[in-house]
Amino acid sequence: MPQTHEGMTIVEGSVADAALVSRLFFDFKPSHVIHSAASYKDPNDWIEDARVNVEGAVNVARRR
């Protein structure tokens, strides 16, 4: 069970999902965003890690 904190909403998804990122910007109207999706989950699937990092950064930058 995920931890909950007052004033925090946990959203599961991928920063590489442009529709999700767009919806979250619309719903939450953040004044600041920290993209910290950099991960290295599977050494045999570095393409997916690169996609999440690069495409995710583009998705966040487009919303600002």
C-alpha positions in Angstrom: 0.0 0.0 0.0 1.5 3.4 -1.0 2.1 6.0 1.7 -0.2 8.9 1.7 0.5 12.5 2.7 -1.9 15.3 3.1 -1.8 17.6 0.1 -0.1 14.9 -2.1 -1.6 12.9 -4.9 0.2 9.8 -6.2 -0.3 9.2 -9.9 1.0 6.0 -11.4 2.0 6.2 -15.1 4.9 7.2 -17.3 6.3 10.7 -18.1 6.7 9.3 -21.6 2.8 9.2 -21.9 2.2 12.7 -23.4 -1.6 12.5 -22.8 -1.1 11.7 -19.1 1.5 14.5 -18.7 -0.9 17.0 -20.4 -3.8 15.9 -18.3 -1.8 16.3 -15.1 -0.6 19.8 -16.0 -4.3 20.7 -16.7 -5.6 19.1 -13.5 -2.9 20.3 -11.1 -1.6 23.5 -12.8 1.9 23.2 -11.2 4.1 26.3 -10.8 7.2 24.0 -10.8 8.0 20.6 -12.1 10.9 18.3 -11.4 11.4 15.6 -13.9 13.2 12.8 -12.0 12.1 9.8 -14.1 15.7 8.8 -14.9 15.9 5.2 -14.1 17.8 2.2 -15.2 15.4 -0.7 -14.7 16.7 -3.3 -17.1 20.3 -3.3 -18.4 19.0 -5.3 -21.4 16.4 -2.6 -22.3 18.3 0.6 -22.3 16.2 1.8 -25.3 13.1 2.0 -23.0 15.1 3.9 -20.3 16.3 6.4 -23.0 12.8 6.8 -24.3 11.4 7.5 -20.9 14.2 10.0 -20.1 14.2 11.9 -23.4 10.6 11.6 -24.5 9.5 12.3 -20.9 11.7 15.5 -20.7 10.2 16.7 -24.0 6.6 16.0 -22.7 7.3 18.1 -19.6 9.0 20.9 -21.5 6.2 21.2 -24.0 3.7 21.9 -21.2 5.7 24.8 -19.7 
